[in-house]
Amino acid sequence: MKLKLTLIAAVLLIVGCTPDMSDIATITPPVENFTGFATSPAGTPEPAVPMTTHVDETSGIAFDYPTGWSIVEPNTEGALIYSYSIASFNIDNRGTVPDGQTKMDINFFSVDDTLDTARAALQADVDSGMAVITNEETRTAADGSTAYYYTINGTLGGTARMMYSLVNGRVISVVAYGAQNQFEAVAASLQKTDE
């Protein structure tokens, strides 16, 4: 649990944006049916781009990411939790996200985690003052599963969009930083593989 809290806190510090502290209250999530159509933060459709599918062999879960983006794969051997990083720029240098660029982390939680425990870890960050939830929504995908979407401001700087979902019995989150392009498309692409 402590590692998850550290992960969330660390990623929110990557990009700089000072939040308005008056937004600290948690917002009651609206519920909407989600068809998987990708929209940008402004509510306009994201442009369709060619996508590459990556399969995580450990979990049997696949996700799509824009073709040509860089990817850093984790060493999953013996790992309880792990993350893939994808970016619209070369992420060999793990510094800040350049202006106009996007970085995302696809996080695979422990097999013992549930959506409730993952959301409780986020709420603990909010309660401790480390994060501010500025938008929260609950969506129902076409397969009937529930996904939780957030916009988060770190109190020390940084804004991120997050999605938590259960795929093939495993909690997965997608976290986007910077321009956050293609966040919706990547989040909607999570799926169990046929293997």
N, C-alpha and C positions, 0 to 999 in steps of 0.2 A: 504494500500500500504506500509506504514511504517513497519507494522508487517511482511509483506512478505520480505522486504529488510533485516530486522533484522534476520528472519529465515535463509535466504541464507547466510548472514554474519556469523551467529553463527555456522552453520553446517560446514562451510569451515574452521573454527578455530579448529575443533575437532581433526584432524590428522595433523601431522607436515610434511611439505615439503615446502622448500623455492623455489618459482618460479624464472625463469630467467625474469627479468623485460623487456627484449627486446621483449617479446612475447605479449605485451599489445595490439597490433592491433587486431581488430576483423577480423576473417577469413570469406571470402565469402563461404557460405555453398554449397558443392556439392550436387546434387540431385541424389538419387538412388532409385530404387524399392526395397522394403523391404519385404521379404517373411516370416519373423518371425524367421528365423534360428538364433540361439544364437551363438555369437562369443565372445571370450575373447578380452581384449585390444590388445593382440598380434596378433589377427586375426585368431587364431585357434579355432575350435569348442569347446564350453564348454561341459564338460561331462554331459550326461543326468543324472539327479538325481530325485528321487521320489519327487513329489510336493504336497502340501496341498493347497486347495483353501479356501480363506477367502472372505466372502461377507460383504461389508459395507452396512448395512441396510438403512442408511440415504440416500445414493445416488443411491442404486441399482447397484453398480459397484463391480465386483469381481476381485481379483488378486491372482495369485499363488505365493507361496514361498517355498523354500526347506523344506521338512518334517524334523522335528527335530530342526529347527532353533527356536529361541525365538521370541516372538511377544509382543509388547506393544501396546494395543489398546487405542485410545483417548476417552475422554468423549465428544460425539458429540452433546449432548443436548444443544441447543441454540448456538452452535458454527458456525461461518461463515466460518472459515477455520480450518482444523485440519490435523493431520498426524499420520500415523501408523509407528512404527519402527520395523524392523525385523533384526535379526543378527545371524551370525553363532556361536555366543558365548552368554553367559547369560548376557543380557543387564539390569539386575536389577541395576547394578552399571553403571551409564551413563558417565563414564570417556572416555578416549581415546580408539580407536579401537586397540586391541592387534595385534601384527605382524602376518601376514598371515591370519587374520580374516576379515570378511566383515560385514558392517552395511549398511542398506538402510532405507530411509524414503520414504513413499508413501504419498504424500501431496495432499489433496483435497482443491482446491481453492474455493473462494466464487462463488456462482451461477451467480454473475454479472461479473465475470472475463471472459476474452477471451484469446485465445492463444496470441493475440497481446499484451494484457495488461500484461500477465505473462512474455513474452519475453522482454517487455519494462522495467519491474522491474529488470530483469537480466542485460539488457543493462545499466540501471542506475547504478548498482553496478560496471560494467566495467568502465563506464564514471567517476565514483567517485574514481576509483583506488582501490576499495575493492576486485576486482576479475579480473582474466585474462582468456580469452577464448583461449585455445590452440588448440581446434578442434571443428568444428561445422558442422553438416550435417543435411539435410532435407531428410526424408524418407517417402515413400508412402507405406502404409500397404495394404494387400490384399483386405481390404474392401474399399480402396480408400481414407481413412483418412490420414492426414498429421501428422507426429511426428517430433519434433526437438530434436536432440541429441547434447550434448556438453561435452567436457572435460574442467573443470574449475580448475584453481589454485587460491587459496586465497592469496592475497598479504601478509597476515600475517602468512601464512602457510596453508597447507592442499590442497589435490587434490580430486576432485569428478568427477564422471560421472553423467550426468543429462539427463533426457528425459522429454519433455513436450508433452502432447497429449490431445485431446478432446474426452471424452468417455461419452456417454449418455448425451451430452450437458454440461458436466462439465470438466473444466481443471484439469488435474491430472499431477503431476510430480513424477518421481522416481529419487532419488538421492542416489548414492552408494559411500561409503568411504572404505578405507583400501584396501584389496585385490580385492574388487569389483567383486568377484565370483558370477555368476548367475545373474548379472545385466540385461543382454540381455533377459534372460528367464523371469524374473519378469516383465520387461518393456513390453515385447511382450504379456504377459498374461492378461493385463487389458481388461475387457470386461463388457458389460451391462449384467445383469442377466435377466432371463426370467420372474422373478416375478413382 
